[in-house]
Amino acid sequence: MAPDDVGTTPSCPEGFTVLLADYERHLTAERDLSRHSVRAYLGDVADLLEHLIRLGHDDLEGLDIRGLRSWLAKQQSLGKSRSTMSRRATAARVFTAWAQRTGRITTDPGALLASPRPHKTLPGVLGQADTRAVLDAAAVAADDGSPLGLRDLAIMELLYATGIRVGELCALDIDDIDPSRRVVRVFGKGRKERSVPYGVPASDALRRWLDEARPQLVRSGSGPAVFLGARGGRIDQRAVRRLVHERIGVVDAPDLSPHGLRHTAATHLLEGGADLRSVQELLGHASLATTQIYTHISTERLRRAYEQAHPRA
């Protein structure tokens, strides 16, 4: 009963099919989540409902905390990672809270469900020297004035300067750029708006892209998108991920994704003296706890430097 297969599974009660359709409308229209997030939530909930059917229930009132726990135990027996199980527990809690709020169940069993704690891993980051080498190489590649070279330079500079997510970068429209104040308006998760400043190198790269290169790629269907693909449409996330890997691969630096540049920007801000709350606002984190992982990165780097340099380390 995966989202794309709703209504095609013979054992799926009609009520569950309607329930999933209603929940999809809620996630899309009311919560304004991305297609990727909607698909992930629906996939987890569909899997939960299939488990409920296997337990012999054909309506949501049969779902209780024991059913939720047995569902997660089943995930563990299938070898799912702790991070996957944690995500699915979150999806279940969000779903059951919505179901109770909309009168589909009388109690919320998800409120009693604890999440398996995922193993925390420190995100990979570039050192400042490596970052400078990557951006210098991107600038050299743009020296021929080619539209794609200038576009790639602007993307690399803006990702590092702002720490915005790749989806946020792809969604940028011309009106979201304020070149006079060097500020970009970003719509993050849940369409929450924030303004993020950027520096002179990113400003110069953006100006060249918008003034010299973008007009060469504009087509009738380009719309207001800041960054365009080779055919003139709004650039997609896969293309940005590919170009980031390519640009970093030119120099002798650890391979990172666009999210790695976001981690890098946050780490360098903290290393440069920015306070945690300001970095939280710049990154658009809902919780300060999410931002605090970057303090661990800086501490680990400091520890390595100490162990290499101190005579009694």
C-alpha positions as a printed Julia matrix, in Angstrom:
313×3 Matrix{Float64}:
   0.0    0.0     0.0
   2.74   2.43   -1.0
   1.53   5.95   -1.95
   1.74   5.28   -5.68
  -0.22   2.06   -5.23
  -3.1    3.39   -3.15
  -6.26   1.54   -4.12
  -4.48  -1.26   -5.98
  -3.82  -3.59   -3.05
  -6.73  -6.07   -2.75
  -6.34  -6.39    1.01
  -6.47  -2.63    1.56
  -9.74  -1.56    3.23
 -11.46   1.28    1.37
 -11.37   3.38    4.52
  -7.58   3.25    4.61
  -7.4    4.29    0.94
  -9.56   7.34    1.68
  -7.57   8.01    4.84
  -4.26   8.11    2.95
  -5.73  10.41    0.3
  -6.99  12.8     3.0
  -3.64  12.73    4.75
  -1.83  13.47    1.5
  -4.05  16.54    0.97
  -3.27  17.67    4.5
   0.5   17.34    4.0
   0.4   19.07    0.62
  -2.19  21.82    1.06
  -2.13  22.59    4.77
   1.46  21.87    5.76
   2.88  22.82    2.34
   5.56  20.13    2.5
   7.79  19.32   -0.44
   6.94  16.41   -2.72
   9.85  14.47   -1.29
   8.64  14.96    2.3
   5.05  14.08    1.38
   6.21  10.87   -0.31
   8.31   9.92    2.72
   5.48  10.53    5.2
   2.95   8.65    3.07
   5.28   5.72    2.56
   5.82   5.34    6.32
   2.12   5.68    7.13
   1.14   3.23    4.38
   3.6    0.71    5.81
   2.09   1.25    9.28
  -1.43   0.68    7.97
  -0.32  -2.52    6.23
   1.04  -3.7     9.57
  -2.29  -2.85   11.18
  -4.08  -4.98    8.56
  -1.75  -7.9     9.28
  -2.7   -7.57   12.96
  -6.33  -8.12   11.91
  -7.67  -4.56   12.04
  -9.57  -2.83    9.24
 -10.05   0.59   10.82
  -7.81   3.09   12.57
  -9.42   2.64   15.98
  -7.59  -0.67   16.19
  -4.26   1.18   16.37
  -2.78   1.4    19.86
   0.67   1.8    21.4
   1.29  -1.96   21.26
   0.6   -1.94   17.53
   2.98   0.96   17.01
   5.71  -0.73   19.02
   5.28  -4.04   17.19
   5.52  -2.13   13.89
   8.86  -0.61   14.95
  10.03  -3.99   16.26
   9.28  -5.41   12.82
  11.45  -2.69   11.25
  14.29  -3.67   13.56
  13.93  -7.35   12.66
  14.22  -6.36    8.98
  17.55  -4.67    9.7
  16.4   -1.07    9.35
  18.88   1.49   10.67
  18.24   3.41   13.87
  17.9    6.64   11.88
  15.22   5.04    9.67
  13.35   3.74   12.71
  13.57   7.16   14.35
  12.15   8.78   11.22
   9.3    6.28   11.05
   8.46   6.81   14.71
   8.25  10.54   14.02
   6.04   9.91   10.99
   3.72   7.76   13.12
   3.43  10.42   15.82
   2.66  13.14   13.3
   0.03  10.95   11.65
  -1.75   9.83   14.84
  -1.81  13.42   16.15
  -3.48  14.51   12.91
  -5.92  11.59   13.05
  -7.03  12.49   16.57
  -7.19  16.2    15.8
  -9.5   15.52   12.84
 -11.73  13.09   14.76
 -10.58   9.91   13.02
  -9.48   8.31   16.31
 -10.48   9.13   19.89
  -7.02   8.83   21.47
  -3.51   9.5    20.2
  -1.34   6.39   20.7
   1.63   8.07   19.0
   1.96  10.46   21.95
   3.19   7.49   24.0
   5.74   6.37   21.4
   9.41   7.03   22.03
  11.86   7.35   19.14
  14.9    5.08   18.85
  17.82   7.47   19.14
  19.81   7.58   15.89
  23.58   7.36   16.09
  24.9   10.88   15.7
  27.56  11.28   13.05
  29.44  14.49   12.5
  28.83  15.89    9.03
  31.8   16.23    6.73
  33.15  19.73    6.16
  35.89  21.38    4.15
  38.66  23.28    5.85
  38.94  26.96    5.02
  41.97  26.39    2.77
  40.19  23.61    0.86
  37.08  25.77    0.5
  39.14  28.62   -0.9
  40.81  26.23   -3.34
  37.43  24.89   -4.54
  36.01  28.38   -5.09
  39.21  29.58   -6.77
  39.03  26.61   -9.16
  35.38  27.42   -9.93
  36.4   31.02  -10.67
  39.15  29.86  -13.02
  36.65  27.62  -14.83
  34.39  30.66  -15.3
  37.16  32.82  -16.78
  36.13  31.88  -20.31
  32.81  33.65  -19.73
  30.72  30.6   -20.6
  27.15  30.83  -19.23
  27.36  27.51  -17.41
  30.75  28.31  -15.92
  29.48  31.63  -14.56
  26.32  29.92  -13.28
  28.3   27.22  -11.49
  30.55  29.8    -9.86
  27.54  31.78   -8.63
  25.95  28.61   -7.23
  29.11  27.53   -5.41
  29.71  30.99   -3.96
  26.1   31.39   -2.85
  25.85  27.93   -1.26
  28.97  28.57    0.79
  28.19  32.21    1.56
  24.68  31.55    2.86
  24.55  27.91    3.93
  21.13  27.57    2.3
  19.74  24.16    1.39
  19.99  22.93   -2.2
  16.18  22.95   -2.5
  16.08  26.54   -1.28
  18.69  27.55   -3.85
  16.82  25.88   -6.72
  13.58  27.63   -5.68
  15.08  31.14   -5.74
  13.37  33.72   -7.96
  14.86  36.96   -9.23
  12.82  39.02   -6.73
  14.33  37.02   -3.87
  17.73  38.61   -4.51
  18.38  42.07   -3.04
  21.76  43.03   -4.55
  21.87  46.47   -2.9
  21.74  44.99    0.6
  23.38  41.67   -0.4
  20.53  39.68    1.08
  18.67  36.68   -0.31
  15.1   35.82    0.72
  14.67  32.1     1.3
  11.59  29.96    1.85
  12.67  27.02    4.0
  10.89  23.99    5.4
   7.19  24.6     5.87
   7.53  27.7     3.65
   9.07  29.63    6.54
  10.65  32.8     5.19
  14.01  34.12    6.28
  16.57  36.61    4.95
  20.2   35.54    4.64
  23.11  37.9     3.92
  25.92  37.06    1.53
  29.36  38.55    0.98
  31.18  40.39   -1.78
  32.56  37.36   -3.7
  29.07  35.83   -3.91
  27.66  39.23   -4.89
  30.18  39.6    -7.73
  29.51  36.06   -8.98
  25.73  36.59   -8.84
  25.96  39.9   -10.68
  27.98  38.38  -13.52
  25.6   35.43  -13.79
  22.45  37.57  -13.77
  23.78  40.35  -16.03
  25.98  38.46  -18.5
  25.18  34.74  -18.51
  21.57  34.15  -17.53
  20.19  36.17  -20.48
  21.97  33.73  -22.82
  20.05  30.75  -21.36
  16.63  32.36  -20.88
  13.79  30.73  -22.84
  10.06  31.3   -22.95
   9.51  28.88  -20.07
  12.31  30.12  -17.83
  10.06  32.24  -15.65
  11.63  34.14  -12.74
  14.04  31.36  -11.69
  17.44  32.68  -10.63
  19.38  29.6   -11.71
  18.66  27.88  -15.03
  19.66  24.59  -16.56
  21.34  24.27  -19.93
  17.93  24.17  -21.66
  16.62  27.27  -19.93
  14.36  25.7   -17.32
  14.71  26.1   -13.57
  17.72  24.09  -12.44
  16.91  20.97  -10.42
  18.56  19.61   -7.3
  20.24  16.69   -9.06
  22.04  19.06  -11.42
  23.26  21.16   -8.48
  24.48  18.09   -6.61
  26.31  16.92   -9.71
  28.05  20.24  -10.31
  29.09  20.53   -6.64
  30.72  17.09   -6.8
  32.42  18.04  -10.06
  33.75  21.37   -8.78
  35.07  19.89   -5.55
  36.59  16.98   -7.49
  38.84  19.37   -9.42
  40.98  20.03   -6.32
  42.48  17.69   -3.73
  39.67  18.08   -1.19
  37.17  15.71    0.46
  34.14  15.08   -1.74
  31.02  16.78   -0.38
  27.41  17.31   -1.4
  25.66  20.71   -1.37
  24.6   19.82    2.18
  28.27  19.45    2.99
  28.8   23.07    1.87
  25.97  24.04    4.24
  27.78  22.25    7.08
  31.01  23.92    6.02
  29.49  27.4     6.07
  28.03  26.85    9.55
  31.3   25.5    10.93
  33.34  28.36    9.54
  30.88  30.91   10.95
  31.24  29.44   14.43
  35.01  29.18   14.1
  35.03  32.84   13.1
  33.21  33.87   16.28
  29.51  33.88   15.26
  27.15  33.03   18.11
  25.04  29.88   17.94
  21.7   31.7    17.86
  22.71  33.77   14.83
  23.87  30.65   12.98
  20.55  29.0    13.83
  18.65  31.9    12.24
  20.87  31.93    9.17
  20.4   28.2     8.58
  16.69  28.24    9.31
  16.84  25.59   12.02
  13.65  25.33   14.07
  15.6   24.12   17.11
  18.87  25.36   18.53
  19.74  21.72   19.29
  20.04  21.07   15.55
  22.6   23.85   15.24
  24.62  22.67   18.22
  26.09  19.76   16.24
  28.42  22.29   14.61
  29.94  23.12   17.98
  30.93  19.44   18.19
  32.61  19.7    14.79
  34.64  22.71   15.92
  35.54  20.96   19.18
  36.74  17.86   17.32
  38.87  19.98   15.01
  40.31  21.85   18.0
  41.07  18.53   19.71
  42.94  17.24   16.66
  44.98  20.44   16.45
  45.78  20.2    20.16
  46.86  16.57   19.93
  49.12  17.34   16.97
  50.68  20.48   18.41
  50.85  20.28   22.22
  54.01  18.61   23.57
  52.1   16.96   26.4
  48.87  16.15   24.53
